[in-house]
């Protein structure tokens, strides 16, 4: 575990709401960051899938698949 000191500048109303909701504890901030990292990974995965869906490739034949496997295995 690594300690990071963060000093955000927040509007006073947001600071009060976050404190009242208990969102400023290290445990909660860690959970919020983990959730955001996970959300971004999922978003990036779906964006990549969308890009892949636009690629117009012909399916490989069984022979081509076998050759790709052979080349990969060396």
Buried (B, 14 or more C-beta within 10 A) or exposed (E): EEEEEEEEEEEEEEEEEBEEEEEEEEEEBEEEEEEEEEEEEEEEEEEEEEEEEEEEEEEEEEEEEEEEEEEEEE
